[in-house]
Amino acid sequence: MPSTPAVSVVIPLYNAEKYIGACLTSILNQTFQDFEVIVVDDCSTDSSRNIAESFMPKFGDRLKLLRTEKNSGGAGVPSNIGIENSRGKYLYIMDDDDLILDATLETLYKSAEDFQADVVFMERGYFFESNEGKVVPDKKDLKLQAWMGNIDYLVEEPELENETEALIESFLQIEIGWPVWQKFFLRDFVTENKIIFSDLPTSQDWIFTLQLISYAKRFLRVPYPLYVYRRNNSDSVCRTARSKEDELIFWIKTHLEGVKFLTNFFSTQNFFAANMRYQQQLLEMWEKTNYKNVMKLMAEVTPDEMYNILKNALAEKFGDNASLIAYLCTSVTSYKFKWTVEKFKNEIMEQNHPT
């Protein structure tokens, strides 16, 4: 293998013993073989690491297996470790339970080279429902669709974009999805701009993608469906069972830490300093992204319960900060009202226009 591979594939790994073998096999089967694989184990408690290690002879010296010092609770920290230890010209980050088609790396590499792109974005992909525990899907199991479900904006041929404002607008309209496995990007572009994943337990891809499009001078949309995303994996962090109180704390803390990360990021960007409205719109989008996960739960929580939960949850970091707690209560309640109204409108629409 050359000292500098063309592509570094990074896989954050946590308790994916059912799927990591299939994931690595899909990489072994690539028509393009100039790559390295960096698996970063986030202190798995099952046999995931051992399974990944068993693949090392198959990859030769192209598979590197690393480990976090302690479980980080999300994919951000191991992804950053993978990037730091990568050597490839391009980076590609996969989920540990997903698959890529045989020509994925070849197609993405050629697209990036042909257009000298900082970032290549796949608008389409295959979704795979794994409720029945099937590890490798049959062709009939795969559903082709746009990542965000909206097909009006899709390109039919590769299309290069280079204006930050247009990219931010597309992000706000959810025409650019945030899952990181949609993106293939130059390693130097990421490291030179200090683009990193947050250490949040979820929604790290949202923040990472925002950074990508804020810095990208050559952002390439491609119509090729090259990734197989496994839905309904019960081991996902976002689907971990939590009590009502823990669920509320989880999303509120995620929201606050995300706001902190975003405001720090905005302060370093000339574009956002000159376009304050985008700061506000993105913060509102971030709020909606996180709060939507607890709306059904919030219907079961009284204002007094909410206040006490937030007070106890935030005491260690913020103390008895009544203003902050009151703000959060108002914010959550306001979004709950918006969510309830929207839900009611949708129900009325369905009654008046049954499918």
N, C-alpha and C positions, 0 to 999 in steps of 0.2 A: 504494500500500500504506500502511495506517495506520502511525504511528510505532511503535506497539506491537502486533505481530502476536499472534494468539491462541495460536499454537503455534510453537515453534522445534524443527525436526528437525535433530539433530546426527548426522553420519556420520563416524566415524574411518575414514580411508582409507589402505590400504597394499597396493600391488601387486594391485589388483583390476580390471585392465584388461578382463578378460573379462566382468565383472558390473556395474561401477559404472553403466554406461549404462542397463541394465535397472532397476537400483535407483532411479536418478533419474527415469526414465520413470514408474515406478509412483507416485512422489510427484507428478509433473506431472498424472497422471490422477485426482487426488483430487477427490471431489465437494465437499470443503471446501477453499477456496482461501486462507483467511486464515492463512497460514503463512510462515515463512522457513526456508531450508535453510542449514546451516553445515557445510561439508565441511572436515575438518581432515586434510590430507595429512601422513602420518608419514614424509616423505622417501622416497616411492616411487621405485623404480628402473626401473619400466616406464612405460607411457603413461597411467597412471591419472589423473594430475593434468591432463594435456592433454584427456582425454576429459571430465572433470568441468568444465573450463573451457569446453569447447565447448557446454555446456548453459546457460551464463549468459544468452545472449540469449533462450532459451526461458522462463527464469524471470523475466526482467526484472531488477528490483533485489532480488529475493527470494532470490538465491543468493549466499552469501559463501564464498570459497575461501581458507582459511588454511593455514599450513604450520608444522610443528614445526622447531625449530632443528637438531635432530639426531634420527635414528631412535631411538624410545624402546623398541622391542622389544615393544610391546603396545598395547592400545587405551585404557588408562587415561589416559595423558598427553594424547593428542589429544581424548579425551572431556571432560576437565577444561577444556581450552582452548575447546572448543565451548560448554560451559556458561558460562564466563566471558564469552564474546562474544555470548551469546544475549540476546534482548530479549522473547521471548514470555511470555505468562502461564503456559503449560505447556511442558514439555520432553518430547521423545520422541527416544530414541537408537536408531539402527538399525545393523546390520552392513552393510558395504559390498557384500556379495554376496547380500543377501536382498531380499525384495519385500514390499510391503503391498498389500492389496486396495483397490479404489477408494473404499470408504466407511470406511476405517480411521480417519483423523483426525477425520472427522465423528462417528463413533460414540464414539470415546474422549473427544473434547471434550464432547459432549453428556452422556455418563455422568458425567464429572468435574463438570460444571456442575450437573447435576440433583441430585447427592449431595454437592456441595461437598467432594469428596474431595481429600486430600493426594496419594494414590497410587491409580491404577487398575491392577488386575492382571488380565491376560488368562490364564485357566486353560487355554485350548485354542488350538490353532493348526494350521497345515498344515506338514507336513514334505515335503521334496522331495529325493529321491536324485538327485544330479547326476553319477553315475559316468560317464555317457556324454557329459558336457560340454554338455548342453543348458542354455542360458542362461535362457530363459523357459519354464516348464513348461506343459504342457497340463493341463486339469482332471483327466484320468485319472492324471496323475503325482502329484497331491496326496494326501497321506494325513492325514486328520484324527485328531488324538489329543491327549491331555493332555500337557503338556510333560514331565512326569516319569513318565508311564506309569501312574500310580495313578489310577483313576477313582472310587474310593469317596467322595472328599471333594468332588467337583465340584459347583458350584452350577448350578441351572437358571435362576435369576433373579439380577440384581445383588444382592449381599449386602454390607452395610457392617460392618466390624469396627473396634473402637476400644480394645481391650485389648492392651497390649504383651506380656503373658505369653502370651496365646492366640496371638498372631502369632509369637512366638519358638518356641512349641511346634509350630506349623504348619511353620515353617522347619526345625526339627530333624527333623520327620517327612517332609520333602521334599514337603509339600503346597503350599508356596510355593517355586517354582523360582527360581534365581538369575539366569538370563539377563536382562540389562537391557532387552532389546527386548520383554519381557513387560509392562513398566511404563510408565505415562504419569503424569507427576507435575508438581505446581506448582513453578515455578521459584523463587519466594520461599521455599517450604518447604525446598528443597534449599540455597539460598544462606544463609538465615538460620540453619540448623542446621549449616552448614559441612560438609555431606555431600559427600565427594569420592571419586574413584577412587584406589586405590593405584597406584603406578608398577610393580607387578609385571608380568612378561611374560604371565601367564595368571591365571585365577581372580579377576580384578578385580571381575567382576560379583557374585561370591559375597559379597565384603566390602561392596560398594556396596549390595546388597540388604539385608544385615543392618543397615546404617545406616538405610536407608529404613524398615524395619519397627520399628526401635527408637525412631524419632522420630514415626512416623505416628500421628495421633489419629483420622484417618478414612481407613481402608484399604478400598478397594472391590474386591471380586472380581466379575468379569463372565464370562459363559459364551461370549462372542462370539469366534469364531476369525477373526482379522483379519490375521495375519502369516504369511508364507511363509518358512520357514527352510530354507536350503540345506545339506544334509549332504554329507559326503565331499568338501569343498573341499580339495584337496591343498595349497593355498597357506597354509592355516591355520598360525599360530604353533605350535599344539600338535601339529601333524603334521609339523613340520620334522624331517628326518632328522638324528639325532645319534648319536655313538658311545655305547657303554655308559657310559663315564666321564662324558661331557658330559651324558647323559640323567640320570644320578644327581645330578650337580652341579646341573643345572637345577631339579629338583624339590626337592632339599634346600634350596637357596637360596630358592626360592619359599616353602617351608614356613617357614623361619626369619623371612624378612621379613614374611610374613603374621602370624606369631605376634607379632612386634614391633608391627605395626600394630594388631592386635586388642587386645593388652594395654593399649596406650595409649588405645584407644577405650573399653575397659571402665572404665578409671580415671576417665573423665570422665562416666560415666553413673550416676545414682543407682539406676536399676533394677538394674544389674548389681552394684553395691556391696551391695544388699540381697538379691540372689539369686545368690550365689557359684556355686551348682551349675550355673547356665546358662553361666557363664564356662567351666567345665570341659567341659561337654557340647559347647559350640560349638568349643572348641579341639580336642577329640577329633574332631569332625566335620570341621574344617579339615584335620587331619592325615590323616584317611581320604580326603578329597577329593583330596589331592595324592599321597599314597603309593600309592594304587591304580594310578596311572599307571606305576609302575615295578616292580610285583610280579613280572612275568615276567622282567624284567631282573635282579632281585635273586636269582633262582634260579641265575643264572650267575656271581654274584659271591661270593667267599669272604670271611669276616670280615676277614682280613688285607688283602685288596684293598679292601674297603669302608673300613677305617680309613685306609689310605694315600690313597685318593681324597678322603675328607672332609678329612683333614689338609692336603692340597695345596690343595684348593678354598677352605678357610676361613682359610688362613694370613694373607692380606692384611688381613682385617677383624678376626679374632679372635686372631691369633697362634697359638702352639703350645698351644692350650687343650685339654689332655687330657680334662678333665672334660666339656666341651661335646661333644667328638668321641665320647667314650665314651657320653654320653647319646644322641646321634644314632644311633650304631651299635645301641644297645640298642633304641631306639625303632623303627628301621627293621626290625630283626630280629624284634621282637615283632609288628609288624604283618604282616611276611612270614609268620610262623607262623599268625596269625589268618586271613590270606588263604588259605593253603594248606589249612587245616582246612575253611574254608568252601567252597573249590573241591572238596575231596574229598567233602564232604557233598552238594553239588549233583550231583556225578557219580553218587553212590550213589542219590540220589533219581531221577535220570533213568533209571538202570538198572532200578529197581524200579517206576517209573511211566512207561514210555515213552509219548510222545505219538502 
